[in-house]
Amino acid sequence: MDFSKSFMYVISSDERSNADTASTYDFNFGGFSEPYDDYWCEVISFATVGGITAANSYFLFVAENLASDGYFCTKKLSSRDAILAILPLNAFQDSYIQSDGGAGKFTVKNCRVPKQVKFKWLKPDFTNAVSGTDVNNGGETRWILTLRLTPKLN
């Protein structure tokens, strides 16, 4: 893999296309003008601030319709879901949590065409986090995700 052609791709919850009070975040991903179709995607970092209830032991941050390969908790998640970050809530300090990269590494296919991707919070039992109870509690839960995208050369 030629990492010299890699680039950073940063996504923020502030860029969502749906309502600010939901616990899911809709985005158009891709539409790159690069001469490549498929990319190796690696999560570099994920950080969140505000509005999280620390009653759970951890949260999962998941992308739906992004990963084209990989298996992520196949008995609990659909084949369209990929775990991007695992956030231990015992590390919760001053409303800020950061997860190191490494939770998600996968291929994203056909990136020249924008695709609808949904990011979402899941509780330890793999159910959706509830807005106003688990996230967005007392204020909006905001996050930033940093990915490294590397073209897959044929």
C-alpha positions as CSV (number, residue, x, y, z in Angstrom):
1,M,0.0,0.0,0.0
2,D,1.4,3.4,-1.0
3,F,0.9,5.7,2.0
4,S,2.4,8.6,0.1
5,K,-1.0,9.1,-1.5
6,S,-2.9,9.0,1.8
7,F,-4.8,12.0,3.1
8,M,-6.6,13.0,6.3
9,Y,-10.4,13.2,6.2
10,V,-11.9,15.0,9.2
11,I,-15.7,14.8,10.0
12,S,-17.4,16.8,12.7
13,S,-20.9,16.4,14.1
14,D,-21.4,20.1,13.2
15,E,-21.5,19.0,9.5
16,R,-24.5,16.7,9.9
17,S,-27.4,17.0,7.5
18,N,-30.2,16.0,9.9
19,A,-31.6,17.5,13.1
20,D,-29.2,18.5,15.8
21,T,-31.1,16.7,18.5
22,A,-30.9,13.2,17.1
23,S,-28.5,10.6,18.3
24,T,-27.7,9.7,14.7
25,Y,-25.8,11.9,12.3
26,D,-26.4,11.8,8.5
27,F,-23.5,12.7,6.1
28,N,-22.6,12.5,2.4
29,F,-19.3,10.8,2.3
30,G,-17.1,10.7,-0.8
31,G,-17.4,12.5,-4.0
32,F,-13.6,12.7,-4.2
33,S,-12.1,14.1,-7.3
34,E,-9.1,11.8,-7.0
35,P,-8.5,9.2,-9.8
36,Y,-9.2,6.3,-7.4
37,D,-12.4,4.5,-6.6
38,D,-11.6,2.5,-3.5
39,Y,-9.8,3.5,-0.3
40,W,-8.3,1.8,2.7
41,C,-9.8,3.7,5.7
42,E,-8.1,3.8,9.1
43,V,-9.5,5.6,12.1
44,I,-6.8,7.9,13.5
45,S,-8.7,9.5,16.4
46,F,-12.2,10.2,17.7
47,A,-13.0,12.8,20.4
48,T,-16.3,13.9,21.9
49,V,-17.4,16.6,24.3
50,G,-20.6,17.4,26.2
51,G,-24.0,15.8,26.9
52,I,-22.9,12.3,27.7
53,T,-24.4,10.4,30.6
54,A,-21.7,8.2,32.2
55,A,-24.1,5.7,33.6
56,N,-22.9,3.1,31.0
57,S,-19.5,1.6,31.1
58,Y,-18.7,2.5,27.4
59,F,-20.3,3.6,24.2
60,L,-19.6,2.4,20.7
61,F,-19.5,4.9,17.8
62,V,-20.6,3.2,14.6
63,A,-20.9,4.0,10.9
64,E,-23.6,2.6,8.8
65,N,-23.1,2.2,5.1
66,L,-19.4,3.2,5.1
67,A,-17.3,0.0,5.4
68,S,-17.2,-2.4,2.4
69,D,-15.4,-5.2,4.2
70,G,-14.7,-6.4,7.7
71,Y,-16.8,-8.1,10.3
72,F,-17.9,-6.1,13.4
73,C,-19.8,-8.1,16.1
74,T,-21.7,-10.1,13.5
75,K,-24.3,-11.4,15.9
76,K,-25.2,-7.9,17.1
77,L,-24.6,-5.5,14.2
78,S,-25.7,-5.6,10.6
79,S,-23.2,-6.2,7.8
80,R,-23.6,-2.5,7.0
81,D,-22.3,-1.4,10.4
82,A,-18.6,-0.7,11.3
83,I,-17.3,0.1,14.8
84,L,-15.2,3.2,14.5
85,A,-14.5,4.0,18.2
86,I,-15.0,2.5,21.6
87,L,-15.3,5.2,24.3
88,P,-14.7,4.1,27.9
89,L,-16.9,6.3,30.0
90,N,-14.6,5.8,33.1
91,A,-12.2,8.1,31.2
92,F,-14.8,10.8,31.2
93,Q,-13.4,14.0,32.5
94,D,-14.6,17.5,32.1
95,S,-17.2,16.4,29.5
96,Y,-14.4,15.3,27.1
97,I,-13.5,11.8,25.9
98,Q,-10.9,10.8,23.4
99,S,-10.4,7.4,21.8
100,D,-7.1,6.5,20.1
101,G,-7.3,5.2,16.6
102,G,-7.3,1.5,15.8
103,A,-10.9,0.5,16.3
104,G,-11.8,0.7,12.6
105,K,-9.8,-0.3,9.6
106,F,-11.6,-1.3,6.4
107,T,-12.2,-0.6,2.7
108,V,-14.5,2.0,1.5
109,K,-15.6,1.4,-2.1
110,N,-16.7,3.7,-4.9
111,C,-15.6,7.0,-3.2
112,R,-15.9,9.0,-6.4
113,V,-19.7,9.0,-5.9
114,P,-21.1,10.5,-2.7
115,K,-22.9,8.0,-0.5
116,Q,-25.3,8.5,2.4
117,V,-23.6,7.4,5.7
118,K,-25.1,7.4,9.2
119,F,-23.0,7.7,12.3
120,K,-24.6,6.6,15.6
121,W,-24.0,5.9,19.2
122,L,-24.6,2.5,20.6
123,K,-24.8,1.4,24.3
124,P,-22.9,-1.7,25.5
125,D,-26.0,-3.9,24.8
126,F,-25.8,-2.7,21.1
127,T,-29.1,-0.7,21.4
128,N,-29.2,2.9,20.1
129,A,-28.2,5.6,22.6
130,V,-31.2,7.7,23.5
131,S,-31.0,11.4,22.7
132,G,-31.7,13.5,25.9
133,T,-30.9,10.5,28.2
134,D,-27.6,8.9,27.0
135,V,-26.3,11.6,24.6
136,N,-27.4,15.2,24.1
137,N,-28.2,15.3,27.8
138,G,-28.1,18.9,29.1
139,G,-26.5,20.0,25.8
140,E,-25.5,18.7,22.4
141,T,-23.0,15.9,22.3
142,R,-20.4,17.0,19.7
143,W,-17.6,15.0,18.2
144,I,-14.8,15.0,15.6
145,L,-13.5,12.0,13.7
146,T,-10.2,11.8,11.9
147,L,-9.7,9.2,9.2
148,R,-6.7,8.4,7.0
149,L,-7.7,7.4,3.5
150,T,-5.2,5.6,1.3
151,P,-6.1,4.7,-2.3
152,K,-6.3,1.1,-3.1
153,L,-4.3,0.7,-6.3
154,N,-5.3,-2.1,-8.7
